Amino acid sequence: MKITLLFRSNRARFALNINRQKLMILLLASCGLFLISSRSTTSPQEDIARIQNAQAGFQQQAKEVAGLKGETEQKLTGMLLKLADMQSQIQRLDALGSRLVEQANLNPEEFSFNQEPSIGGPFDSSDVDYKAQDELLVKMENMLDQIRDKSVQLNALESIMLSHHIEEQSRLEGKPINSGWLSSYYGVRKDPFSGLPTMHKGLDFAGKEGEPVKATGAGIVTWAGSRYGYGELVEIDHGQGLTTRYGHNKKLNVKIGDVVTKGQDIAVMGNTGRSTGAHVHYEVLRKGKQQDPLPYVYRKKS
């Protein structure tokens, strides 16, 4: 068998004769090329390696997800415990607030610590998306609202209690000494130096030199130093037009501008100024005019 391939063009012309043997060789070569070209570029071992790598990646991701799940559960448990602690703190605040309201003799309806606060105001539904809120977050937000509300109430109650405390502390009462005796009263008496009748505008409390002199009420020191006749003098403004003076001291424990409390040691008893012995000259002034201090000394405690 013989095949002739004829090729003709305008410039050239040739013929190719192919016998059976050459044809078989050409066919075998074509099949070999086809098989080689159709074969995959990757081996089975490479495919297995890729699968194993993918499996390892999935296993690592599974471990990370499991770890994240455990961490989330742990945090959630901690949040629940924190919420329980916050709830107990709120209950303690309720109990404290109610007790303070009772002690201050206030209207319990104005400080209702055991009830939900009555509040109001315009509402815009676009501000809150309840469907998107988690139940736990809602509980936390409600609890924070309760804490904020009770904090405001406690601050108001503290201000009221502090005001009552200031009024109680600034109330003049008692003696300016811890030990000693009343040696001279308010009113006209014979002057110990001239022997002439003179108005004594205070009370004298005699005692031992070095004994403490104490404030009879809370206030602000407006004088601390020497003054003619008084010797070493302390003057305290108690508000509401009331002022007290403590004269003839040996030493002063305060200075001008100091805030003192009732019963605080403000000086040491002495014999300075126009004095015949260790004592405290105690004056009470209302709007700048001396008053008889005796009613304040023996005033009934509130």
Sequence and secondary structure as in RCSB ss.txt:
>XXXX:A:sequence
MKITLLFRSNRARFALNINRQKLMILLLASCGLFLISSRSTTSPQEDIARIQNAQAGFQQQAKEVAGLKGETEQK
LTGMLLKLADMQSQIQRLDALGSRLVEQANLNPEEFSFNQEPSIGGPFDSSDVDYKAQDELLVKMENMLDQIRDK
SVQLNALESIMLSHHIEEQSRLEGKPINSGWLSSYYGVRKDPFSGLPTMHKGLDFAGKEGEPVKATGAGIVTWAG
SRYGYGELVEIDHGQGLTTRYGHNKKLNVKIGDVVTKGQDIAVMGNTGRSTGAHVHYEVLRKGKQQDPLPYVYRK
KS
>XXXX:A:secstr
 EEEEEEE SS EEEEEEEHHHHHHHHHHHHHHHHHHHS SS HHHHHHHHHHHHHHHHHHHHHHHHHHHHHHHH
HHHHHHHHHHHHHHHHHHHHHHHHHHHHTT  TTTS TTS         GGG  GGGS HHHHHHHHHHHHHHHH
HHHHHHHHHHHHHHHHHHHHS  S SBSS EEEE SEEEE TTT SEEEE SEEEE  TT EEE SS EEEEEEE
EETTTEEEEEEEEETTEEEEEEEEEEE   TT EE TT EEEEEB  SS SSSEEEEEEEETTEEE SHHHHT  
  
